[in-house]
Amino acid sequence: MAKINVLKHEMVPEHQVVKKDEEERILKDLNIGKDLLPRISKSDPAIKALEEINGPLEDGTIIKIIRNSPTAGISVYYRVVEGGLFK
């Protein structure tokens, strides 16, 4: 069975790993702490695909998700990678 890169599927929004030097600026612009960002599991297929490209992602890494919206145009979301079970 061939491996599929889910990031190339038309229904999956663009996912990008945020660099460490950008994290502080993003959190300051949003006026929140990293603990208030929504989480994304390390077992998420998009995260697994990003790990194949960028290498292993640490817990606490911020992911930028860019979605096309019919009403808002482009909308940007941020999520934090977490390896444990969500509570």
C-alpha atoms as one frame of an Amber mdcrd trajectory, in Angstrom:
protein
   0.000   0.000   0.000   1.370   3.404  -0.995   1.909   6.140   1.598  -0.249
   9.215   1.150   0.797  12.700   2.220  -2.411  14.095   3.722  -1.029  17.637
   3.466  -1.415  17.443  -0.308  -5.114  16.535  -0.146  -7.410  19.340  -1.295
  -9.621  19.058   1.799  -6.733  19.446   4.284  -5.789  23.049   5.089  -2.165
  24.139   4.914  -0.160  23.294   8.062   3.148  24.985   8.915   5.530  24.567
  11.826   6.079  27.936  13.538   9.740  28.711  14.187  10.792  29.298  17.799
  11.684  32.953  17.160   8.179  33.605  15.750   6.320  31.948  18.639   6.834
  34.822  21.070   5.630  37.396  18.532   2.503  35.372  17.727   1.618  34.883
  21.384   2.174  38.593  22.047  -0.027  39.563  19.051  -2.773  37.229  20.296
  -2.230  38.410  23.893  -2.363  34.859  25.252  -0.076  32.204  26.658   0.769
  29.004  24.838  -1.367  27.081  27.334  -4.509  28.817  25.995  -4.019  27.699
  22.389  -6.057  24.709  21.217  -4.107  21.461  21.080  -3.411  19.059  18.240
  -2.381  15.479  18.901   0.958  14.064  17.790  -1.089  11.210  16.333  -2.966
  13.577  13.993  -2.216  12.573  10.368  -1.207  16.156   9.478   1.319  16.224
  12.346   2.741  12.868  11.294   3.162  14.231   7.754   4.889  17.368   9.103
   7.235  15.162  11.134   8.241  13.312   7.976   9.192  16.671   6.447  10.656
  18.505   9.487  11.729  15.688  11.786  10.226  14.955  15.218   8.108  17.751
  16.695   8.393  18.431  20.405   5.386  18.879  22.650   4.635  22.601  22.792
   5.491  23.268  19.146   3.051  25.734  17.584   1.430  24.805  14.267  -0.038
  27.460  11.979  -3.105  26.294  10.043  -4.242  28.376   7.076  -7.807  27.715
   5.967  -9.698  29.054   2.979 -13.092  30.312   4.041 -15.924  31.219   1.664
 -16.981  34.065   3.979 -13.721  35.276   5.551 -11.325  34.573   2.688  -8.254
  33.234   4.458  -8.322  32.479   8.175  -5.315  31.543  10.299  -5.452  29.265
  13.329  -2.741  28.177  15.730  -2.543  24.916  17.629  -0.006  23.426  20.041
   1.344  19.913  19.527   0.681  17.617  22.475   1.707  13.995  22.774  -0.386
  12.911  25.743  -4.066  12.128  25.973  -6.344  15.160  26.057  -8.395  15.668
  29.202
